């Protein structure tokens, strides 16, 4: 080989460096949000359905439910907002299962993208999706008479508690979405679990009117603690009665503890299940 040939030898291409987790996650969040812009019907569950729930419970059932020390509309709004955050776990579960079914996750695996970015991006976009529902319900509530009565800081703290609890349950959704094989199976399982969780609570009716055994379940339900915390922080009713269970006597601290505990339990399970499923 001559000297001229040596000088003309093509240089080796430098390796492509993988994007950072933050950059890759933000790209996946943007990709998921673009789906909403291209298919606005994906927002029906957090817009039209949210308004329908507020108006239905406020004007159809509100007159038949007695609430101690508060107007039923103000009692209702925190419960419906908590329900929306709980159902965010079903949304992320169905979205992740759909991506796994369609091979979109396999496409990400062929790219220099951190695999954890898929989970982070999906969880953040689902939280944004549910937050839209909370905003819509808050605006609807303002129109029918709901108010935040305890000041700005307490009001913001309640919204932060909603986001923290919703983020914790998103990991539950990721775990279920990684285990189930079809979107239909995920939908059936999640709604079967989430409906009792949100209705056997103080979301729509005071637990004092329930049978003793059911009242005990409702008052120890983490959904009840979060709902009570939002009501107290927003000034939408009286504190829990003296004979209520311990979680309702300390709802803010219990809500934070439940959120951290659920994240600690389901985040490792979700990551492990996703890794196993994405290797199949």
ABEGO torsion letter per residue (X at the ends): XBAAAAAABBBBBBBBBBBBAAAAAAAAAAAAAAAAAABAAAAAAABAAAAAAAAAAAAAAAAABBBBGBBAAAAAAAAAAAAAAAAAAAAAAAAAAAAAAAGAAAAAAABBBBAAAAAAAAAAAAAAAAAAAAAAAAAAAAAAGBBBAAEAAAAAAAAAAAAAAAAAAAAAAAAAAAABABAAAAAAAAAAAAAAAAABBAAABBAAABBAAAAAAAAABAAAAAAAAAAAAAGAEBBBBAABBAAAABAAAAAAAAAAAAAAAAAAAAAAAAAAAAAX
